[in-house]
Amino acid sequence: MLNHPTYNIFLHGLADKKFEFMGSPATLYADTFISSLLYSKTAAASDAMVAVSIWMQVAHNLHLSYAACKASFLSSDSRELKPTKDPSLFVDEAAAYWIGDSQDTGSASEGHLLYALTEFISSKYEDIPEGSQSSINTRVLDLFNKAKNHLAITQGCTTSKDSHLSMREIVNELIPIMAVPLLRSLFYYISVEDSLMVKVYSVAVLPLFSACASSTYLELKSELIDNDIYEFEKAYLYSKIESMFSCLGVTCDEVGFMPEDDFTRCTTTASLHSLAGYRYGSDLEKVTKRARLDIDMKRIDILMTNGITRHSSADGGTDKLFATAFEVYQYGTSPSVKDSLVNLAKDTGREIVPVFESFKRYYQFQSNYADQIIVRCSVTCIIY
């Protein structure tokens, strides 16, 4: 998991100044947390195994599938896909970790993994007809199948040098949807004031927001992860978490609300047209996409910082994490790779800016001077 962005965001979100979590290396956060629950002889340990450990393994396999997809190529001799890395296998494994062996469609009791967890918590939010499954499991499975179909059509991403980009878009859409049942669970246990289960689902999902508003995340981390909560200010906690939905890439409609707890109704609509006090009245979707570049910059910073401070050139970690950061620059983290920093660096619309010609002359009439500097620096500017 060394160079996978989701794992690194969790490390960033959970680690203290010593890069530890609960007194152990942050890289062992799942084992440390689950072991502490087992030592305490609490049934919440099994929930943590699924929500904290297995959820991350699903995300890990999806990142592996994308990496294998990108690395796939046609052999110049046999014209066949190299057998060492099959991206379809990683997708199958991700689906297996999500669903489990004993799962029946729509059942919250027959299975024991993330599918069953999703069905259980979705029954608190949705009116699910008998014999049907929740809307979230439907979307997750649809995206698993979309990934499989893409890999089949492109013969494992070998039919085009850009085949991996579609796979990346699927992964970037799927991981936020996978977080929805964890968010629903967190809200549910806040609602019923179960402090231990609140901590389980806080550890399971809140670190995803560590690349968002730092002050908001750190406040939630202090209250829900670092300390035991005994007094629940429901409306306040809900509003703080909901304020970061768009950063993660989920919506109020996707997360939904519990009819029995009106506090869980989304309250962020009024703030969606405001950025640090600046209010805009134009296209919400377009402005949100532009603002999300801030999140991409934060994720790049997290990856590079982890690469510099947590690894060395000897173990290869620095190079791997800088390569992952460069991919965020190239393709972004939204479901569409068109909304990336590289597109700004190569934007032909800059020709209308009067000073642009001065910059071009300075850089020997290279229109894409910004991209060229960043590309060179991704290889040569690592500071040890």
C-alpha positions in Angstrom: 0.0 0.0 0.0 3.1 2.2 0.2 2.3 4.4 -2.8 -1.5 4.2 -2.8 -3.2 7.6 -2.3 -6.1 6.5 -0.1 -3.7 4.7 2.4 -1.4 7.7 2.5 -4.3 10.1 3.2 -5.3 7.8 6.2 -1.7 7.9 7.4 -1.7 11.7 7.2 -5.0 11.9 8.9 -4.3 9.6 11.8 -0.6 10.1 12.6 0.6 12.4 15.3 3.8 14.5 15.2 5.9 11.3 15.9 4.1 9.6 13.0 2.4 7.3 15.5 -1.2 6.3 16.2 -2.1 5.1 19.7 1.5 4.7 20.5 2.5 2.5 17.6 3.7 3.4 14.0 0.9 5.0 12.1 1.5 2.4 9.3 0.0 -0.2 11.6 -3.0 1.9 12.5 -5.6 -0.8 11.6 -3.9 -3.6 13.6 -3.2 -1.2 16.5 -6.8 -0.1 16.7 -8.4 -3.5 16.2 -6.0 -5.2 18.7 -6.9 -2.6 21.4 -10.6 -3.5 20.9 -9.8 -7.2 21.1 -7.8 -6.7 24.3 -10.7 -4.8 25.7 -13.0 -7.8 24.9 -15.5 -5.8 23.0 -17.7 -7.0 20.1 -16.9 -3.7 18.3 -13.6 -5.4 17.2 -15.5 -7.3 14.5 -17.0 -4.1 13.2 -13.6 -2.5 13.1 -12.1 -5.5 11.2 -14.7 -4.9 8.4 -14.9 -1.1 8.4 -11.3 -0.3 9.1 -9.2 -3.1 7.7 -11.3 -4.8 5.0 -12.5 -1.5 3.6 -8.9 -0.3 3.1 -8.1 -3.7 1.4 -10.9 -3.1 -1.1 -9.5 0.3 -1.9 -6.0 -1.2 -2.0 -7.1 -3.7 -4.6 -8.7 -1.0 -6.7 -5.5 1.0 -6.7 -3.6 -2.2 -7.7 -6.0 -2.8 -10.5 -5.4 0.7 -11.9 -1.6 0.4 -11.5 -1.7 -3.0 -13.3 -3.9 -1.5 -16.0 -1.5 1.4 -16.5 1.5 -0.9 -16.6 0.0 -3.3 -19.1 1.4 -3.3 -22.6 1.5 -5.5 -25.7 4.6 -7.5 -26.1 6.4 -6.7 -29.3 7.0 -10.4 -29.9 3.9 -12.3 -28.8 1.4 -9.4 -28.9 0.0 -10.8 -25.7 -0.6 -9.2 -22.3 2.2 -10.0 -19.8 0.8 -12.5 -17.3 2.5 -11.0 -14.3 -0.2 -8.5 -13.4 -3.8 -9.1 -14.3 -5.9 -6.0 -13.5 -9.1 -8.0 -13.7 -7.9 -10.3 -10.8 -7.5 -7.2 -8.5 -11.1 -6.1 -9.3 -12.4 -9.6 -8.6 -10.6 -9.6 -5.3 -11.9 -6.2 -4.4 -15.5 -7.4 -5.1 -14.8 -10.6 -3.1 -13.6 -8.5 -0.1 -16.7 -6.3 -0.4 -19.3 -9.1 -0.8 -18.0 -12.2 0.9 -18.7 -15.9 0.4 -22.0 -16.3 2.4 -23.8 -13.2 1.1 -27.3 -13.3 -0.2 -28.6 -10.5 -2.4 -30.2 -7.8 -0.2 -29.4 -9.6 3.1 -28.0 -7.8 6.1 -27.7 -11.0 8.2 -26.4 -13.7 5.9 -23.0 -12.1 5.0 -20.4 -10.7 7.3 -18.4 -8.1 5.2 -19.0 -4.7 3.7 -22.0 -5.7 1.6 -23.9 -6.9 4.7 -22.7 -3.8 6.6 -24.1 -1.6 3.8 -27.5 -3.4 3.8 -27.8 -3.1 7.6 -27.1 0.6 7.8 -29.0 1.4 4.6 -32.2 0.0 6.2 -32.0 3.0 8.6 -31.9 5.4 5.7 -33.8 3.8 2.8 -37.1 2.0 2.3 -35.7 -1.2 0.6 -38.3 -3.5 -0.9 -38.0 -7.1 0.2 -35.6 -9.1 -1.9 -33.9 -6.0 -3.2 -30.6 -4.4 -2.2 -29.7 -0.9 -1.1 -29.0 1.8 -3.6 -25.4 2.1 -2.4 -24.7 -1.6 -2.9 -26.3 -1.4 -6.3 -24.0 1.5 -7.3 -20.9 -0.2 -5.9 -21.6 -3.5 -7.8 -22.4 -1.5 -10.9 -19.0 0.2 -10.8 -17.3 -3.1 -10.1 -19.0 -4.5 -13.2 -18.1 -1.3 -15.2 -14.5 -1.8 -14.3 -14.6 -5.5 -15.3 -16.3 -4.6 -18.6 -13.7 -1.9 -19.4 -10.9 -4.3 -18.8 -12.5 -6.9 -21.0 -13.2 -4.5 -23.8 -9.6 -3.1 -23.7 -8.0 -6.5 -23.2 -6.6 -5.5 -19.9 -5.9 -1.8 -20.9 -3.7 -2.9 -23.8 -5.7 -1.5 -26.8 -4.8 2.1 -26.1 -2.1 4.0 -24.2 -4.9 6.0 -22.5 -7.1 3.0 -21.5 -5.9 3.3 -17.9 -7.5 6.8 -17.7 -11.0 5.3 -17.9 -10.0 2.8 -15.2 -8.8 5.7 -13.0 -12.1 7.5 -13.4 -14.0 4.4 -12.2 -11.7 4.0 -9.2 -12.0 7.7 -8.3 -15.8 7.4 -8.5 -16.0 4.1 -6.6 -14.0 4.9 -3.5 -16.1 7.9 -2.4 -19.3 5.8 -2.9 -17.7 3.0 -0.8 -17.3 5.6 2.0 -21.1 6.3 2.2 -22.0 3.3 4.3 -19.2 4.2 6.7 -20.6 7.8 6.9 -24.1 6.5 7.4 -22.9 4.2 10.2 -21.0 7.1 11.9 -24.2 9.3 11.8 -26.3 6.4 13.1 -24.1 5.7 16.1 -23.8 9.4 16.9 -27.6 9.4 16.8 -27.9 6.5 19.3 -25.0 7.9 21.3 -22.9 4.7 21.2 -19.5 6.2 21.9 -17.4 3.1 21.1 -19.0 2.5 17.8 -18.7 6.2 17.0 -14.9 5.8 17.5 -14.8 2.7 15.3 -16.5 4.5 12.3 -14.6 7.7 13.0 -11.3 5.8 12.5 -12.8 4.1 9.5 -13.9 7.1 7.5 -12.9 10.5 9.0 -9.3 10.4 7.8 -10.6 10.6 4.2 -11.4 14.2 5.1 -7.9 15.0 6.2 -7.1 16.4 2.8 -10.0 18.8 3.1 -10.5 21.7 5.6 -7.6 21.0 8.1 -9.1 22.9 11.0 -12.5 21.1 10.7 -10.9 17.7 10.4 -8.5 18.2 13.3 -11.4 19.3 15.5 -13.4 16.2 14.6 -10.3 14.0 15.1 -9.7 15.4 18.5 -13.3 14.9 19.6 -14.1 11.6 17.9 -10.8 9.7 17.5 -8.3 11.0 20.0 -10.7 11.2 22.9 -13.7 9.3 24.2 -16.9 11.3 23.6 -19.6 11.3 26.2 -21.7 14.3 25.3 -23.0 14.4 21.8 -23.8 17.7 20.1 -25.5 16.0 17.2 -26.4 19.0 15.1 -22.9 20.4 15.4 -21.1 17.1 14.6 -23.4 16.4 11.6 -22.9 19.9 10.2 -19.1 19.7 10.5 -18.9 16.4 8.7 -21.4 17.4 6.1 -19.5 20.5 5.3 -16.7 18.4 3.9 -18.9 16.1 1.7 -18.1 17.9 -1.5 -14.4 17.6 -0.8 -14.7 13.8 -0.6 -16.9 13.7 -3.7 -20.2 12.6 -2.2 -23.5 14.5 -1.9 -26.2 15.0 0.6 -28.6 12.9 -1.6 -26.1 10.0 -1.7 -25.6 9.9 2.0 -29.2 10.5 2.8 -30.8 10.9 6.2 -32.5 8.8 8.9 -36.2 9.6 9.0 -36.1 8.9 12.8 -33.4 11.5 13.3 -34.1 14.8 11.7 -30.6 16.1 12.7 -29.1 14.0 9.9 -30.8 16.0 7.1 -28.1 17.8 5.1 -27.6 21.5 6.1 -24.8 22.4 3.7 -26.9 23.7 0.7 -26.7 27.3 1.7 -22.8 27.2 1.9 -22.3 25.5 -1.4 -22.2 28.9 -3.3 -19.7 30.4 -1.0 -15.9 30.1 -0.9 -14.3 31.7 2.2 -17.0 34.3 2.3 -16.9 34.9 -1.5 -20.4 34.2 -2.9 -20.9 33.3 -6.5 -24.0 32.9 -8.5 -22.7 31.1 -11.6 -22.6 27.4 -12.5 -22.2 25.5 -9.3 -20.7 22.4 -10.9 -18.0 24.3 -12.8 -17.0 26.5 -9.9 -16.8 23.4 -7.6 -14.5 21.6 -10.1 -12.2 24.6 -10.2 -12.2 24.8 -6.4 -11.4 21.1 -6.1 -7.9 21.8 -7.5 -7.2 23.0 -3.9 -7.8 19.4 -2.7 -5.6 18.0 -5.4 -2.8 20.3 -4.3 -3.3 19.1 -0.7 -3.1 15.5 -1.7 0.0 16.1 -3.7 1.5 17.8 -0.6 0.5 14.8 1.5 2.1 12.3 -0.9 5.3 14.3 -1.3 5.6 15.0 2.4 5.2 11.3 3.3 7.7 10.4 0.6 10.3 12.8 2.0 9.8 12.4 5.7 8.7 8.7 6.0 10.9 7.0 3.4 14.3 7.2 1.8 15.9 6.7 -1.6 17.1 3.4 -0.3 13.7 1.8 0.2 12.3 3.4 -2.9 9.4 4.9 -1.0 10.2 8.5 -1.9 10.3 7.8 -5.6 7.1 5.9 -5.5 5.2 8.5 -3.6 6.5 11.3 -5.8 5.4 9.3 -8.9 1.9 9.0 -7.3 1.9 12.7 -6.6 2.8 13.4 -10.2 -0.2 11.3 -11.3 -2.4 13.5 -9.2 -1.0 16.5 -11.1 -1.5 14.7 -14.5 -5.0 13.2 -13.9 -6.5 14.8 -10.8 -8.6 13.0 -8.2 -12.1 13.7 -9.5 -14.0 11.2 -11.5 -13.1 13.1 -14.7 -9.4 13.3 -15.6 -10.1 16.4 -17.6 -10.3 18.4 -14.4 -6.6 18.2 -13.6 -3.7 20.6 -12.9 -1.9 19.6 -16.1 -4.8 21.0 -18.1 -4.2 24.4 -16.5 -0.5 24.2 -17.3 -1.3 23.5 -21.0 -4.4 25.6 -21.3 -4.3 27.3 -24.8 -6.8 29.9 -23.5 -3.9 31.7 -21.8 -3.0 33.3 -25.1 -5.4 36.1 -24.3 -3.5 37.1 -21.2 -1.3 40.1 -22.1 1.7 39.0 -20.0 1.6 35.5 -21.3 3.8 36.5 -24.3 6.4 37.8 -21.9 6.5 34.5 -20.1 6.8 32.6 -23.4 9.7 34.8 -24.5 11.5 34.3 -21.2 11.1 30.5 -21.5 12.3 30.5 -25.2 8.8 30.6 -26.6 7.7 27.4 -25.0 3.9 27.7 -24.5 3.8 24.8 -22.0 6.7 26.1 -19.9 4.9 25.5 -16.7 4.2 21.8 -17.4 7.8 21.3 -18.6 9.2 22.7 -15.3 6.9 20.5 -13.3 7.7 17.4 -15.3 11.4 18.0 -14.9 11.0 18.8 -11.2 9.1 15.6 -10.6 12.3 13.7 -11.4 15.1 16.0 -10.3 13.7 18.3 -7.5 13.3 15.8 -4.7 14.9 17.3 -1.6 16.3 14.8 0.9 
